[in-house]
Amino acid sequence: MASNNGKKIITMIDIEHIATFKWGSTQAKTLTDMRANMSRRQLEQKTIELGLKVAHQYIQQLEQPDYYATRLKSGTLTVSTEVVNVLCLALDADITDFFDTAKIITVAA
């Protein structure tokens, strides 16, 4: 996202080219809401079963980014695409649930 004379510009990039996402309070609330009655340890177990362990401690950091980001030199919490993808699989969600974006599906000819 860029700004040009006060206008918001959204650029679409294939997700395979993205290494990390900036993670903030909006994504944290979404994760907490999606997890609902599932404990962090249960979500951790689901991620293990899917092949990429996301530790319950890390899930806590993702749910409290403002607290943890202040401890980072950059002041910004980022999350790898792989972690976001496995959380989406574990929660039966889509990456667009976490980020304000349009979803475009291409069909092979």
Buried (B, 14 or more C-beta within 10 A) or exposed (E): EEEEEEEEEEEEEEEEEEEEBEBEEEBBEBBEEBBEEEEBEEBBBBBBEBEBBBEBEBBEBBBBBEEBBEEEEEEEBBBBBEBBBBBBBBBEBEBEBBBEEEEEEEEEE
